[in-house]
Amino acid sequence: MLALLVLLAASVWGQAPSSSNIPAPADVAAPPADAAKTASGLATRVVKPGTGKEHPAKDDLVTIDYTGWTTGGKMFDSSVARGAPASFPVNRVIPGFSEGLQLMVTGETRRMWIPEDLAYKGQEGRPKGMLVFEVTLLEMPTHAPEDVKAPPKDAKRTASGLEYKVLRPGTGKRHPKASDEVTVNYTGWTTDGKRFDSSLTRGQPATFPLNKVIAGWTEGLQLMVEGQKMRFWIPQDLAYQGRQAPYGMLVFDVELISIR
């Protein structure tokens, strides 16, 4: 199957095509009159409004479901047909797709009509002409959360001052000990929303002894079970104690993958 979106090595190019064929929308041949058009020539229409408020930035990682057709109605790619959402940085895809994603919010489904000069520009082996995509923005895992500035009222607080909130229940039963080694996916922000680190953008989970990280992490991870995802608000005295950047309270989304 063609790698329809991602321009670099992280693409899905070369995956086997799915046997499923998703019918093209009725307006696949051309944008309808109610489609919004940007200065670049991209046309879009909201199919289903989202529940989020924030838009992804160029350097954000997004998780989406999508299907793409030519204007003749031929499906050429679909994460929906493969049964697995796609994740990639917004700035690593064709220009029209990148621009369209930045108009969206989480939970939204949007149809995009991407002219050839914002797609593959006639490249050999790529879909030619205007391309039509229907995209659902599922998640922005590296985008600063709305409560990044301070813990919300429903966050739990430990005696040390660490605050946390469960984002997704886990599947495991045991908690790691400080002497254990853990494998996690994580993203960290300062309270002004600046992302300073993420295993997700590197494309590889991190593995480390739990007693070799900042105190807030050592404490927080011991509250978790495998498969669980939590958000932590770690005060400076449980982080880098003002001795090095990043300074101040730090906010982390952490998924505990495994304990060893």
N, C-alpha and C positions, 0 to 999 in steps of 0.2 A: 504494500500500500504506500502511496505517496506520503511524504512528510509534508503536510499541508500548511503547517503554521510555523513551526520553529525553524529558524534559519541556521542555527549553530548545531554543534554535535549532540546536544541534548534532545534532538528531535525524535519524533516517532517514525521517521522515514524508514521504509523497509519492513514495517510490520505487515503481517499477513492480513489481507482484506477480510472483513467480516462477511458472512453469508447473508446477513440481514440487510435489507434495503429500506431506508426510511423515505417515504414519499415526500416530494418537494412541496413547499407551500404554493398556494394558488398564484401568489404574486412573485414567483421566482424569476420571471422573465425581465422584470423592471421594477424599480421602487414605486410604490403607490403614491398617490397625491398627498397622503397624510404623513409620509416619511419625512423626517428631519434631515437636512443636508448641511454638512459642515463646509468650511471654506476649502478644504482639500478635495472635496468631491465625494466623500463618504456619505452614504445615506443609511439611516437607521430608523427603526420603529420599535417601541417597547411593546412586547407581546404580553408580558406579565410584569407588573410592578414589583420591585424588590422590597425587602423589609429593612435593609440597612440604610445608613445615612452617608457613609464615607465612600469615596471613589478610590480605586487603586491608583497608585503612582507608578511611574515608569519603571522604578526599580523594585516594585513589589512582586512577590510570587503570588500567583492566583491558581485556584483549582476550579475548573469549569467542566461542564458538559457541552458538547457542540456537535453540530452536523453541518457539512458543507456540500453545496450543489453548484453545478454550472447553471447558467441562465436557461439552458435547455432542459433542466430538471434532472440531470444525472448526478446522483450522489457520488462524491469522490472520497469522502472521509467522514468518520463519525465516532466519537468516543462513546456515544449512546449505543451504537450498534456493537461496539467492542465490549460494552458492559463495564467500562472502567473510566472514571473521570480523568482528565489530563491536568497536570500541574507544570507550570513554567513561569519564568519571569516575563513581565509585560513587555519589556524592551527587547525580548529575544524572538519576536514573531514578526510577521509581515506588517508593514506600516499601517495599513487600514485596520487590521485586527487589533493592533496595539492602541490605536486611536479610539476605536470603538469600545474596547474594554475600559478605558479611562472615563467613559461616560456612564458606566454602570455602577450599581450598588449591589450588595450581597442579596441573593434571592431573586434577582431580576432575570428575566429572559428577554433578550433583544435580538431582532433580526437585522443583519447588516448586509448591505449591497456594496461590495468593495470593488471599485474600478481597477482595471488591470494595472495602471500605473501605481496603485497602492498595494498591489498583490505581487505577482511574479514577473511582471513587465515582459512577458513573452518568453521567459526562460524555457529552454528545451527540457522536456520531461516533467514540467509543472503544469497545473491547470491553467488554461489561457482564457483571456477575456474577463468580464466581470464575474466575480464569485459571490455567492450568497451563503451566509452563515446564520444559523440560529444558535445562540449562545446563552447558557444559564451560568451566572456567576455564583458558585457554591460557597467559596471561602476565599479569604485574603489572609493566609496564615502569617505573613510577615508584616502586614500593615498594623500600625499602632492601634490598639483597641481604644474604644471611646472612653474607657475608665482608666486610661494610662496615667492621668495626672494625680489620681489619688484612689485609694481603695474604696469601693462602694459600700453601702451600709450592710449589704448581705455578706461581705467578706468576713472570714473567721480570723481571729487574732490569737497568736500564741503568747506565752509569758515573755518571750524574748523581744516581741514587737514585730515578728514576721506576720504578714497577713496573706491570706490565700483564698482562692475560690475554685471549686471543681468545675471544669468546663465540659468534661466527658467522663462518665463512669469507667472504671477499669474492668478487666476480665479476670485478673489475678486475685489472689487472696493474701499473699504474704507481702510484707513491707521490707524494703532493703534496710540493712544495718549500716552504720557508718563505715564498717570495715569491708563492705561489699563493693564490687565493681558494677556499675550500671551503664546501660546504653540508652541514650535519650535523643529525641529531637527537640530543639528549643529555638526560641527567638527572644532577644533581649532589647529593651528600649529604655531610654532615659524618660523622665516624666514630662519632657516637652515633646515626646513622640518621636525622637530620633532613634532609629534602629542602629545598634552598634555591633551586633553579632547575631548570626543565625546559622545553625546547621542545615536548615532547609535550603538556603541560597547556595550552600556548598554542595548540596545534593548527597550528603552522607551523614548519618547519625554520628553522635559523639559518644565515645566510651572512655570512662575514667573511674578511678577509685573515689568513692563518695567522701572520704576524709581528706581529699586533696583539692577541694574546691572551696569557694567562699562559704562562710558559716551559714548564711541563709539558705544556700543550696543544700548543704549537708543536712540541715534540719528539715527543710521542706521536702526533699526527696524521700525522707523516711516516713512521711505521711502518706505516700502514694503506694499504689499497687500497679502491677504490670497492665498496660493498656490504658491507664488513666491519663487524663490531660488536666493540668492545673495551671492557674495563673497565680504568680507570686509577686507581692510588693515587698521588696527587701530594703529595709532602711540602711543608710550608709554604714552604720556601725556593724552591720551583719554582711556588708559587701566589701568595698575596698577601703573603708575607714578614712576616706579623704587623702589617702597616700598616693593614689594614682587614678587616672581616668579609667572608666567613667565615674563621675562624682555624683553624690546625692543618692536618693532612693532609686533603685533599679526595678524594672518590671520585666518579668519573664513569663512566657507561655512555655510549659514543659510537658512533653509526652514521655512517659516512662515505657520504654520498649521491652527491656529485659533486665534481669538481675543475675549476677554471677558471683 
